[in-house]
Each structure stands twice: as structure tokens, then as C-alpha cells.
Amino acid sequence: GIARFIVGLAKKVLIANTVAATADQLFGLPLAQLDAGRAWLGVTCYTLQIYFDFSGYSDMAIGLGRLFGFRFPENFSWPYAADSVQRFWRRWHMSLSAWFRDYVYVPLGGSRRSPLRTYVNLVAVFFLCGLWHGESCTFVVWGLFHGLFLVLERLGLATFIDRLPRPLRHTYVMLVVMVGWVFFRADSFSHAVGWLAALAGAGGAAPAPLSISWYLTPELMLALIAGCVGSAPIVPAINSWLTSPSDRPNRLREAAALAALAVLFAVSVVQVAAGTYNPFIYFRF
């Protein structure tokens, strides 16, 4: 439980908080000053922020629960490593997805009726999922956007996507997810549309007061690299490769793992004590 809590705390304060500051600065720029570089950096930072923020305090809750003898269900299973939108939603916020499946999708008929009714049920579920996050139209559009791609994948897009090489399938999912996050983060629908235009290279031409290199501090670069590595099952794969079921307990490896946890905890506590920027995205929901 302690180990799980420390990992969640490190996710939150070392990665999520670091990229959050840059995401907030860039999403706060006037659209006239937003070019493609700033737009892509901003949505990349927010993509990592929302995952490490939410999965971080999910880990902290799971760890605290385990300390008291409770075993809470997992809430994330490497969603950014998914190769379809359907698989993304089987891995993202799994507790909410399971609730909507059991109490909305299945009672509506699920996929047991006609294909058209199945598509209507999917769109209805994601409309409600967007509305659950807030009454803003941007949340509703975000939900409908994901519902649309789930319907398209059932109509045959998934068959086409599955034939592509895995890197292209992953690129497709991340593009869909990141475009969706623009609606989720934007202050208004018009703000989201302007941001998407900037992503496509049609942003405003007004000069920005700060160059993009100003945002790319060593701290942010380190957080971006750690975020990209930490959002994929790379570390578990390496650990699985280094160990086998027949291995005896390796005291050196155990000592190294404890030392790494101690360092993460110490650095996280220092970061919390030194900074005042510590927002939780999902506290509003």
C-alpha cells in the first residue's frame, strides 16, 4: 500500500503538476497568438496532465485503501497504449466506464438488439458521460466525439485500423484522444474550434510575447519524457523481462526498488513543500 501511494504521489506532483503549469499558460493565450507549435505543446501537456493527475490520485486511493485492508478496483490500465478507441475506453476511468455499461448501456439494450439501436445506445451513453463531467457544451461535444468514433469503429473503421501497423494504430488513437481533450479543456466551444485550427496550422498570426523555447524548460522536458515513458507499460515490461517465476528473491533488486521509492517520496515531498501549484482536475466532478 505504501509503495502504491508513493508512485501515485510522484505521478501527481512530479509529472502532472509540472506539465499542468505549461498547459494552463498555453490554454490561457489569446487565439490570435496561438500557432501550431504552441497548440501542440499545450495539448500534449494537458494529455499527460489529465492522465497522471487522475491515475496518480487513483493510485494514492488504492494504496491508502490497501493499508487498511481494502482492495479497490483498478481505474486505469495503460489507456494511452491502446490501439483503438474501443480499447482506450476499456482502459480509461474503468470504474466510470463499468458503471455506465452496467446501469445505462445494458438496460438500454446494449448490443443485443439491432445495429442501429446499438449505435444509438453508444451515443446516448457518451452523451451522458460528457454531461456527467459538467453542464458545459464542450463536455457534451467531447462525449459525443468519442461516441462517434466508437460507432465508426463498429461500422468498419476498426477492421481497417486493425490492418495497419501498430505505430499507425497508436497514432490514430492518440490523435482522436488529443483532439477530444481540446474540447474537454477549452473554456468554450469557439475556443476549442480556434485551438483545433491552430493545431492544423491555421492559428493567429499575432506575435506572442514568449517564444516556444521559453516554455521548454529542463524541468518540463524531463516531465514530458517521464510522462511519455510512464504512460506506456515499459517499466513493467522491463521488470518482467528481468525476472521469471522461478527466480528466487533478489535482495539487491528489492533494495534498489526500496531506494527508488524512498527517492521518489523525498523528491515529491520537497516539491509539495516548495510549490503552491497543486490542482486536482477531477475534484470538480
Buried (B, 14 or more C-beta within 10 A) or exposed (E): BEBBBBBBBBBBBBBBBBBBBBBBBBBEBEBEBBBBBBBBBBBBBBBBBBBBBBBBBBBBBBBBBBEEEEEEEEBBBBBBBBBBBBBBBBBBBBEBBEBBBEEBBEEBEBBEEEEEBBBBBBBBBBBBBBBEBBEBBBBBBBBBBBBBBBBBBBEEBBEEBEEEEEEEBBEBBBEBBBBBBBBBBBEEBEBBBBBBBBBEEEBBEEEBEEEBEEBEEEEBEEBBEBBEEBBBBEEEEEEEEEEEEEEEEEEEEEEEEEEBBEEBBEBBEEBBEEEEEEEEBEEEE
